[in-house]
Every structure is written in structure tokens, then in C-alpha cells.
Amino acid sequence: MNQLFEEQKSVHVLYAYHGMKNYLEQVVSYTEKGVANGDYVILIENDRLYPMIEKELTSRLTANEMKFVHRVNSFDFYFSSGSYHPPAIHEYFKKTVQPYVESNLSFRSWAHVEWASMEDPLHLIEDFEKIVDEAVNDLSFPLICAYDGERMPDYLINILMETHPYVLMEEEFFTSKQYLA
């Protein structure tokens, strides 16, 4: 996977994680490798997990390297308009990455996608992921979208496999055969 990030910038990955230990290892590794590669890293993460991620990162990265890590509160990101609304999320994301794009700085992003109940945004996720996939290709940056694999019904798995060209599950990285370009 890391080789793919080095070979091409436009990489949109679905990460279906199982267990918080695996999740934390992946997000820290992705961030650490990004910083080592000279990328700014935009972490879209919740208030509950970010302190654990930050603690691990500060034990591995210097204070100067930590300046490459930019945290965005996931609740603010996904619910900036008061509800899960893909166009508002897209606008928030564009505003977040604009300084990097305008300054021609290399960046990558990690988005922890979560919701309160299974009824919430499932019907909107397809629209959102299509918008995000287009942004990844237009702006040429790597993005990992992390979803709790234990909270993914078959309907959601199908949507995500169709909207992500690459998939990371249980330490296995592969190309999605269902991806609709």
C-alpha cells in the first residue's frame, strides 16, 4: 500500500477495521509514513480517539514533525451543517485543504467515518463517497476512509466497494473489483 502512495498520489482506500488496536496501529502508521514522506497529514478524527493517536505520534515524531499533522474534529467535519449533508461536508473539506493546494504542498488525509445509528447517513454515504473519490482524483492526494467493519451492513459494504478503488481489510490490501470509476 505504501508503495502505491509513492507511485501515484490519487489513491482512495476503504479501510474496514476490526478492533481499536488495529485501527490505532493503522492510523499512526499512515500518519508516520506520510510525515516521513514529506506530506502534511489531515486527520479527521473524533475527540475520544485523537488523544490516543496524538500520544502515540508524539512518542514517534519530533515536535517539528508533529507540525505536519493537522487534526480536524470529525463531528465538526461531518455535521458542519447540523446534519450529515454531503455538499456541506465537501465544502468543509475544500476549505480545509485549500491552503495546501494553493501552496502546492503535498498532503494526505485519513477520515474516520462514523455515525450514531445505522439509520443515520447510510443513504447519503454513496453520494458523499462519489464526491470524495472525484476530489481525490482532481486534487491528487491519498485518502483512507476508515469504517468500523463490525458496523457495516451488506448494503453499506456494497456501496463502499463501488466507491473505493482500493480496500484494506484485516491487513490485506487489494483492488476493489466492484469499483465504478
Secondary structure, 3 states (H helix, E strand, C coil): CHHHHHHCCCEEEEEEECCHHHHHHHHHHHHHHHHHCCCEEEEEECCCCHHHHHHHHHHHCCHHHHCCEEEEEHHHHHCCCCCCCHHHHHHHHHHHHHHHHHCCCCEEEEEECCCCCCCCCHHHHHHHHHHHHHHHHHHCCEEEEEEEHHHCCHHHHHHHHHHCCEEEECCEEEECCCCCC
